[in-house]
Amino acid sequence: MAAVNPAAPVGRGRKMRREPLPLNEMAIRHNAAMIEYCRTSISALAGSTAGILGLTGLYGFAFYFLTAFVMSFMLLLKAGSQWQKYFRARLALFLNGLFGGLFTYILFWTFIYGMVHVY
């Protein structure tokens, strides 16, 4: 992950305030692209797994959101306590590409389910 400049503490004593530093736009775009790539890959893998397991209905959708949450949590663990260096907001880790990945998931889920359980 590319580092984005966090706000630096300024001042002494009790009156510590953060002065914003310029952000590296290329690093922000790179990190967003990496999240999108990870989410798409996990969606394809999870969809294939759900199809092989024969999940249907709400169980299949619950499986997608579970795997998406686990992936987001693992990215948050990788970023560590200094996640501000890599992302503007923590919510971006959980929501960026979530519904775009859902379409990939459904595509693989229905295709593999049809190949394994229907034909």
C-alpha positions as CSV (number, residue, x, y, z in Angstrom):
1,M,0.0,0.0,0.0
2,A,1.3,3.4,-0.8
3,A,1.4,5.9,2.0
4,V,-0.7,9.1,2.1
5,N,0.6,11.9,4.3
6,P,-1.3,12.1,7.6
7,A,-1.8,15.3,9.5
8,A,1.2,16.2,11.6
9,P,0.9,17.4,15.2
10,V,1.7,21.0,15.8
11,G,2.2,22.9,19.1
12,R,3.4,22.2,22.5
13,G,1.9,21.1,25.8
14,R,-1.8,20.6,26.1
15,K,-2.8,22.5,22.9
16,M,-1.8,20.0,20.3
17,R,-3.6,20.5,17.1
18,R,-3.1,18.8,13.8
19,E,-2.1,20.8,10.8
20,P,-3.2,19.2,7.5
21,L,-0.5,18.2,5.1
22,P,-1.1,17.8,1.3
23,L,-2.2,14.3,0.3
24,N,-0.6,12.3,-2.5
25,E,-3.4,11.9,-5.0
26,M,-1.6,9.1,-6.9
27,A,-1.2,7.1,-3.6
28,I,-4.9,7.6,-2.8
29,R,-5.9,6.3,-6.3
30,H,-3.5,3.4,-6.1
31,N,-4.9,2.3,-2.7
32,A,-8.4,2.6,-4.0
33,A,-7.5,0.5,-7.0
34,M,-5.9,-2.1,-4.8
35,I,-9.1,-2.4,-2.7
36,E,-11.2,-2.7,-5.8
37,Y,-8.8,-5.5,-7.2
38,C,-9.0,-7.4,-3.8
39,R,-12.7,-7.0,-3.6
40,T,-13.2,-8.3,-7.2
41,S,-10.9,-11.2,-6.7
42,I,-12.5,-12.2,-3.4
43,S,-16.0,-11.8,-5.0
44,A,-15.1,-14.2,-7.8
45,L,-13.6,-16.7,-5.3
46,A,-16.5,-16.5,-2.9
47,G,-19.0,-16.8,-5.7
48,S,-17.4,-19.9,-7.0
49,T,-17.3,-21.3,-3.4
50,A,-21.0,-20.5,-2.9
51,G,-21.8,-22.2,-6.2
52,I,-19.9,-25.3,-5.3
53,L,-21.4,-25.5,-1.9
54,G,-24.9,-25.1,-3.4
55,L,-25.9,-22.0,-1.4
56,T,-29.2,-20.5,-2.5
57,G,-31.3,-17.5,-1.6
58,L,-30.4,-15.4,1.4
59,Y,-27.7,-17.8,2.5
60,G,-25.7,-17.0,-0.6
61,F,-26.0,-13.2,-0.1
62,A,-25.1,-13.6,3.6
63,F,-22.0,-15.6,2.5
64,Y,-21.0,-12.7,0.2
65,F,-21.3,-10.0,2.9
66,L,-19.5,-12.2,5.4
67,T,-16.5,-12.7,3.0
68,A,-16.5,-9.0,2.1
69,F,-16.4,-8.1,5.8
70,V,-13.6,-10.6,6.5
71,M,-11.6,-9.2,3.6
72,S,-12.1,-5.6,4.8
73,F,-11.1,-6.6,8.3
74,M,-7.9,-8.2,7.0
75,L,-7.1,-5.1,5.1
76,L,-7.6,-3.0,8.2
77,L,-5.3,-5.4,10.1
78,K,-2.7,-5.0,7.4
79,A,-2.9,-1.2,7.6
80,G,-2.5,-1.4,11.3
81,S,-3.1,1.4,13.7
82,Q,-1.7,3.9,11.2
83,W,-4.6,3.4,8.7
84,Q,-4.7,7.2,8.2
85,K,-1.5,7.0,6.3
86,Y,-3.1,4.9,3.6
87,F,-6.8,5.8,3.5
88,R,-8.8,9.0,4.0
89,A,-11.5,7.3,5.9
90,R,-11.8,3.9,7.6
91,L,-15.3,3.5,6.1
92,A,-13.6,3.4,2.6
93,L,-12.1,0.0,3.5
94,F,-15.6,-1.5,4.1
95,L,-17.7,0.2,1.4
96,N,-15.5,0.9,-1.6
97,G,-16.5,-1.5,-4.4
98,L,-18.9,-3.5,-2.2
99,F,-21.8,-3.5,-4.6
100,G,-19.6,-3.7,-7.7
101,G,-18.2,-6.9,-6.2
102,L,-21.7,-8.1,-5.6
103,F,-22.3,-8.3,-9.3
104,T,-19.1,-10.3,-9.8
105,Y,-20.2,-12.6,-7.0
106,I,-23.6,-13.2,-8.4
107,L,-22.1,-13.9,-11.9
108,F,-19.7,-16.6,-10.5
109,W,-22.2,-17.9,-8.0
110,T,-24.9,-18.6,-10.6
111,F,-22.5,-19.9,-13.2
112,I,-20.7,-22.4,-10.9
113,Y,-24.0,-23.4,-9.3
114,G,-25.5,-24.2,-12.7
115,M,-22.4,-26.1,-13.8
116,V,-22.2,-28.3,-10.6
117,H,-25.8,-28.7,-9.5
118,V,-27.9,-28.3,-12.6
119,Y,-26.0,-30.0,-15.4
